[in-house]
Amino acid sequence: MIKAVMVMNTQGKPRLTKFYEFLVRKRQTQFSLFFFLPCLIRAENVSNFMEADSIFGPDSRLVYKHYATLYFVFVFDSSENELAMLDLIQVFVETLDKCFRNVCELDIVFNYSKLHTILDEIIFGGQVLETSSAEVMKVVEEISRQESASNSIGLVTKTVSGWRNR
Amino acid sequence: MGSQGGIGQSKEFLDLVKSIGEARSKAEEDRIVLGEIETLKRRLVEPGIPKRKMKEYIIRLVYIEMLGHDASFGYIHAVKMTHDDNLFLKRTGYLAVTLFLNEDHDLIILIVNTIQKDLKSDNFLIVCAALNAVCKLINEETIPAVLPQVVELLGHQKEAVRKKAIMALHRFHQKSPSSVSHLVSNFRKRLCDNDPGVMGATLCPLLDLINRDVSSFKDLVVSFVSILKQVAEHRLPKAYDYHQLPAPFIQIRLLKILALLGSGDKQSSEQMYTVVGDIFRKCDSSSNMGNAVIYQCICCVSSIHPNPKLLESAADQIARFLKSDSHNLKYLGIDALGRLIKLSPEIAEQHQLAVIDCLEDPDDTLKRKTFELLHKMTKSSNVEVIVDRMIDYMISINDNHYKTEIVSRCVELAEQFAPSNQWFIQTMNRVFEHAGDLVNIKVAHNLMRLIAEGFGEDDDTAYTHLRSSAVDSYLRIIGAPKLPSVFLQVICWVLGEYGTADGKYSASYITGKLCDVAEAYSNDETVKAYAVTALIKIYAFEIAAGRKVDILPECQSLIEELSASHSTDLQQRAYELQAVIALDAQAVENIMPSDASSKEIEIDKNLPFLNDHVERAIEKGAQPYIPESERSGFSNASYLNSQDLHDIPPSHGLRFEAYELPKQPSVPLTTPPISIGSSNELIAVPEPAYDRGNQAAVSVPSSSNSGPAEVKLRLDGVQKKWGRPTYSSSSPSPSAAPSQDTVNGLTVSNGATSVTPAISKGRETTYEPTRKSQVVEISPEKQKLAASLFGGSSKQERKSSLGGGHKTAAKPSGGHGAETSVKKMAVPAQQPPPPDLLDLGETTVATSGPLIDPFKQLEGLLDMVEPTSSTNNHGDVNATKVPDVMASFGDTATAVEHGGNHFSSIEDVDNLMSGLSSATTDVSSDGGIATPQSTAQISKGPNLKDALQKDALVRQMGVNPSSQNPNLFKDLLG
């Protein structure tokens, strides 16, 4: 299963962390440090895989991909296929790109909950749920439509909130 | 900031994000975050916060939490937000709680009710949000609360909900398999769901279930195969394609399932052959995802009942991976090779060069994967090279975690396949020297035991040779700065035990070295203890041999220093040393028999040799010994084990009557006994302390056991070391070391001569459990060792192969110069890697059929090297004669000379080399095939020319695998 998803920028600042297996906070920060350093050291032309068992316990590895100012990192165990994970990052980024039109770091910083919504549609409980960015987009759009609807209704009065359930 | 699509984000939040983004140091960031935490704490307790404002606060909390700070003060607000009716707020609340809480958090109980309600909601988005929370937050105890609702959702009209419900059930299964065991039929039913997405999701729990119990799902093989067939044939809707590839994740999952189902089952496997073969053929090999599917196919093929045709296509794909430029593919190729190698070991031969390339690649991940592969491939014929490589790599890295892993692998391989004792000791020396702190202490003890007992040869001279070579190597190393503690312990022990055994080194030389060690590592008590014990042994052997012992001044000062040491253990050893020196040869011979460290010592728990002594004492009026179990007030024997013995008196209750006078103070106590028993305040007043001490001597065995020893040897507070609890647990203390027996012997004899009867019996009780535990502790270790070194049928096999294997292993060094020279002449590849790594046999000659044409071109060149075979034979002969690498090194020169004969009169190896490379250039320009390349270039990439060159090399050299690896070569040439 997938154990964690992280997005961080090249300065090592976390932009998104989601753990499918709970880790104590100290470990999370340690992980950020751990990952950031080798990324700087690692040369250009190397594989995108790394072993991560010093952080996530035995039998865990990570895959990372570098886009502009961001690193996308997926941590998973041996039951997943490394190369497939690498493409799952691609799916995630493609979807973000569709959602924000030329996604950049700022989008990710300021649309925290949307980011999670997208991720939840792709990975669910540590398993891959959907790999088609078009399908993910459909759901995400549906959610934001309903959310903004409920939001505007919620702004009017409390008494009409019963409409929502229709 | 046109991109900020979020609703209701205030300027405050934007400022926060911005200032954190601009923070230049971690400290500055922390300061900002702490300020933010204060603000939020203040704001959250304000009454009547508008909901949208609250939502923003919660997002800010999430942000703080992500930066690694504690936001637990706001968790409850996130929990409250999940109760909200508004979808937007509810989703925010759920998002926050899934990020904040783990499944065992106290607040979960407040959410379960909401989740239950939301799972029944009409709005499928709310249901999805609740299912998401279920995955993260529900633990084993709360599963029953939501299980019925989740199961109901399996029939939901929206396929997205069905999918997530299945995933949630899968999660339940992971957390508590028993909770969903009755739902297996539901999973089977969902496999036939008319939405392919739901079917794909169902594969996740099924994979886990099958992993647990293969046999009950055999009936599904047909279904899985037909699903996989349909998927592979593009029967699914276009929406499931990923870059024109049909549903790759579903294919991958199916292949994993098939691998499990087909493992060791010929009948099931046969059903799979066609479809797997189809995927191999059809799958798009240009994309990442396509390769991922192919890799999964290889895994499947290597797991199911082998099929030659499939194995062949798998091998082809592996070849493609390994030849690829992409490191990711190489990585998978190496991994796949490791899987396939179990089925067809010969496949490695084709890829040996690629494997070597990966080993020399700068990419760490790839390198480690390759070491994993080599680990799987290690045999007695290639262990030297592989372990050598591993150690080199181990030295070069800083990552302690991986270092530990690779060290344990080296040790494992060395112990398993060691071709010779010398090699083993040298290898272990290197390991200890560079990573001694990471080595399990047991490894050190094993090494000592090996040196003591040898490798099972019956030959006495082999023993002596082994030991003296160990002593030699340790004396060389001992001066090096900052050796790891474990290694020093081994060194001290070996020097003490065998330093003077062969008479090569004088006692004063060895003792001088030992004193240096004790001085140089003065803050490592364990090392000092080992050093002192080694000194005892050396002096004892000297005395026993009737030689005059003159103690070096530095040794004298060491003894003085240690006898005043804070460590009671060191003190005792120092006093023992003094006592031993004072004894005569006969006594010493009994205490410290020479070379008896590996002798079993029989323990007679009744200590019959003390019977006379006891009887005499009883005649004189001493109280008879009462066994521990029969004594009143001491029913709880564990008290005796515990360190705080002063807790015992209360169990007697207070004694108000005066203590009776000591009946026969058999031993005049010169010093107040500083025993644990009397270590409370009472010790300040001499009189009661004295009384108590005596009382204890009679009734409390564990405190009495030290009393007498104190009198003779003044071993203050010894029971701390000798008492049961500390004793058996402290492995660095000599307890686990083979030298222990002798040390014990010494102490026992002291006790025997000086102790009063009652007391000696006290000793007896405490002493024997210690001993017993010690024996138990050692024996499994010993058995293991025996199994890995002497025993077993597999061992026999290894030994027998050792002779043959040894030849091959030694050959590279023996025939090195000659072979290399020939190769260099023939083909302009300067650094072809060592084929013996992969145990390349003759077969390689026949490999690479399609490449035959270029070879013909080369044949002109080959004529030049006609004498090759003879040269190789020289190498061979030399190598077979000399099984030891070091020794054969000497022969290299001869071999080179043989080779050199074909080449004018170059004698010096270096000259030969340079001459050869120039020849190389000539040849290659003549042949017009390739230009000479630098070392670094050669190892890179699947350059066709390189491949040709290497293959040509292998072709010529095939019969005679040799090592031309640059590093190895360097080593050999010094």
Contacts between the chains, C-beta under 8 A, distances in Angstrom:
chain1	res1	chain2	res2	distance
A	1	B	174	7.7
A	13	B	20	7.4
A	13	B	21	7.0
A	14	B	66	5.4
A	14	B	67	6.7
A	14	B	68	7.9
A	16	B	66	7.5
A	17	B	66	5.3
A	18	B	99	7.2
A	20	B	136	7.7
A	22	B	102	3.7
A	22	B	103	7.0
A	25	B	65	7.6
A	25	B	68	6.1
A	25	B	70	6.9
A	28	B	68	6.2
A	29	B	68	3.8
A	32	B	68	7.3
A	42	B	364	7.8
A	43	B	362	6.1
A	43	B	363	7.7
A	45	B	327	7.0
A	46	B	327	5.3
A	46	B	362	7.0
A	46	B	363	3.9
A	46	B	364	7.7
A	46	B	365	7.1
A	46	B	366	7.4
A	47	B	326	7.8
A	47	B	327	3.6
A	47	B	328	4.8
A	47	B	330	7.2
A	47	B	331	4.8
A	47	B	363	5.6
A	47	B	365	5.2
A	47	B	366	5.7
A	48	B	327	8.0
A	48	B	328	5.8
A	49	B	328	6.8
A	49	B	331	5.7
A	49	B	365	5.1
A	50	B	364	8.0
A	50	B	365	5.5
A	51	B	365	6.7
A	51	B	368	6.6
A	51	B	402	7.4
A	53	B	401	7.4
A	54	B	399	7.5
A	54	B	401	3.8
A	54	B	402	7.5
A	79	B	207	7.8
A	79	B	256	7.6
A	81	B	252	5.4
A	81	B	292	5.0
A	81	B	295	6.5
A	81	B	296	5.8
A	82	B	292	7.8
A	82	B	328	7.4
A	82	B	331	7.3
A	82	B	332	6.8
A	83	B	288	5.4
A	83	B	289	7.3
A	83	B	291	5.6
A	83	B	292	3.7
A	83	B	295	6.2
A	83	B	328	6.3
A	83	B	329	8.0
A	83	B	332	6.2
A	84	B	248	6.7
A	84	B	249	6.6
A	84	B	252	5.8
A	84	B	289	6.6
A	84	B	292	4.1
A	86	B	288	5.9
A	86	B	328	6.8
A	87	B	242	7.4
A	87	B	248	7.8
A	87	B	288	5.0
A	87	B	289	4.9
A	87	B	292	6.8
A	90	B	288	7.7
A	91	B	242	7.6
A	100	B	3	6.2
A	100	B	5	7.5
A	104	B	3	6.8
A	106	B	1	6.4
A	106	B	3	5.1
A	106	B	4	7.4
A	107	B	3	4.4
A	107	B	4	7.9
A	107	B	5	7.8
A	109	B	17	5.5
A	109	B	21	7.3
A	110	B	1	7.0
A	110	B	3	6.5
A	110	B	4	4.0
A	110	B	5	7.6
A	110	B	6	5.6
A	110	B	9	6.8
A	110	B	14	7.5
A	110	B	17	7.0
A	111	B	3	7.6
A	111	B	4	7.1
A	111	B	5	5.6
A	111	B	6	5.3
A	112	B	6	7.5
A	112	B	59	5.9
A	112	B	62	6.8
A	112	B	63	7.0
A	113	B	6	7.2
A	113	B	59	6.7
A	113	B	91	7.3
A	113	B	92	6.0
A	113	B	95	5.8
A	114	B	5	7.0
A	114	B	6	7.1
A	116	B	95	5.3
A	116	B	99	8.0
A	117	B	91	7.6
A	120	B	132	5.6
A	124	B	132	7.0
A	124	B	135	6.7
A	124	B	163	7.8
A	124	B	164	5.9
A	124	B	167	4.8
A	125	B	132	7.9
A	125	B	135	3.5
A	125	B	136	7.5
A	125	B	167	5.0
A	125	B	168	6.6
A	125	B	170	7.0
A	125	B	171	4.5
A	126	B	135	7.8
A	126	B	171	7.5
A	127	B	167	5.7
A	127	B	170	6.8
A	127	B	201	7.6
A	127	B	204	4.9
A	128	B	249	5.2
A	129	B	163	6.5
A	129	B	164	7.4
A	129	B	167	6.7
A	129	B	201	7.0
A	130	B	197	7.2
A	131	B	242	5.2
A	131	B	248	7.3
A	131	B	249	5.6
A	132	B	239	5.6
A	132	B	240	6.8
A	132	B	241	7.8
A	132	B	242	6.8
A	134	B	239	6.9
A	135	B	239	6.1
A	139	B	160	6.7
A	142	B	125	7.1
A	143	B	91	7.5
A	143	B	125	5.7
A	146	B	87	5.7
A	146	B	123	7.5
A	146	B	125	5.9
A	147	B	87	5.7
A	147	B	88	4.2
A	147	B	91	6.9
A	148	B	7	7.2
A	148	B	88	7.6
A	150	B	86	5.3
A	150	B	87	4.4
A	150	B	88	5.4
A	151	B	7	6.6
A	151	B	86	7.1
A	151	B	88	4.9
A	154	B	51	7.5
A	154	B	86	4.8
A	154	B	88	7.5
A	154	B	89	7.8
A	161	B	85	6.2
A	161	B	86	7.6
A	164	B	85	7.5
A	164	B	87	7.4
A	164	B	123	7.9
A	165	B	122	6.0
A	165	B	123	7.2
